[in-house]
Amino acid sequence: MAIIEENRLMSPAEYNKGVENWTHKVRGISINILHRTHASGKLRRGLQARLLNDREGGPAYVGLGFRFERYGAYREYGAGRGYIVKDGIIMKGHSAWSDKKKRQELRSLRVSEYRIRRMRTIDEHYAVIRRTPLPWLDPPIVENIESLADLSGEYYGDQALKKVLQKFDKITIEKRYGKK
């Protein structure tokens, strides 16, 4: 059985660079999707990749994410500006919270503010829908998640192997002190 040399394991710097490249790749695909629309470009310009460092001062990133304008979530679903998504279908409507009379009526029935804010009221069942969903962020993430999982598995697997190699001398009969 061959033992992997410690110098061939993935370093935290290599792992961090791989994670940075992954976020830039996903961000680039998302920007290309947004670039094909007739929008102002504010969502495209505001899309930022975020990397989270370890709180305990560890050398590797422990998380990542994307920051964008709030309406980007509405654009993904096709909602907003007088349109709601109810049971996966886009239709004309509004939040029950925006109707003050309805809100007071629901509060008198002891419905929580949390539930009222999430209730949707349909305005017109058969209105002409001028909105469509634009899956601009989720598909690039889903398409590339396996490469991120492989990268993380390789790094954290290598870290586990490195810990085993550090303890290797303690569990063998023949000690290899000072040998690499």
Buried (B, 14 or more C-beta within 10 A) or exposed (E): EEEEEEEEBBEBEBBBEBBBEBBEBBBEBBBEBBEEEEEEEEBBEEBEBEEEEEEEEEEBBEEBEBEBBEBBEBBBBBBBEEBBBEEEEBBBBBBBBEBEEBBEEBEEEEBEEEEBEEBBBEEEEEEEEEBEBBBBBEBBBEEBEEBBEEBBEBBEEBBEBBEEBEEEEEEEEEEEEEEE
